[in-house]
């Protein structure tokens, strides 16, 4: 079965948004869940992507991904009207949504994409939503309009000061946590190092914090163990126990070491993909 891409757009130099026909996933998905996808049906790497939205009437799910390795480079080249070879889901535990009070949603880089459906669900549940979005530079900021429209307060920061405030997301997060009353919940999604330091800020103020982890995965059903992390001193599997956890309990240092294990192989695979040239017919005179 092929999963047709009915709409495709480019959000920044290396970030793409696609709407994919997957009616059963669209009907069942909830905020915080993800799918395992592959551009090829029979072979190739399978990667986890959080479902950034869904249209049940059209039977489509929205995926936002960054071109960083071979598989995402392949996906970036599939045109609108083309298809993914493999989509499995929805997987993982949905986000726990209720009326907490004030929820501060912190997104960094591509982490802004999986944060959006969570922020929308928190708002629909009656929460006051404060959003903090960060990117290295203005050109890499995504989904600002969507967050501005749903948030009671929206704060934008860039590392280089090209847009919004020149700051890391931890700076406005600390300011929001220092308010009286303080937020009732924080949700942080982004690079592992960003989530780690966000949790250090919220821990000082006693603000409960949930994070969504994007670790190495193969099957997405808990069988391979590749996604294991340490939470509260115990082993947990991101694909079935997560992807969301209490950020104050996550061993981020161990997780980051595990995520770096295949960096060299990933770079090599991407370079080989870039260097590949079709040789069909070159043996003919």
Buried (B, 14 or more C-beta within 10 A) or exposed (E): EEBBBBEBEEBBEBBBBBBBBBBEBBEEBBBBBBBBBBBEEEEBBBBBBBBBBBEEEEBBBBBBBBBEBBBBBBBBEBEEEBBBBBBBBBBBBBBEBEEBEBBBBBBBBBBBBBBBBBBBBBBEEEBBBBBBBBBEEBEBBBBBEBBEEBBEBBBBBBBEEBBBBEBBBBBBBBEBBEEEEBBBBBBBBBBBEBBBBBBBBBBEBEBBBBBBBBBBBBBBEBEBEBBBBBBEEEEBBBBBBBBBBEBBBBBBEEBBEBBEEBEEEBEEBBEEBEEEEEEEEEEEE
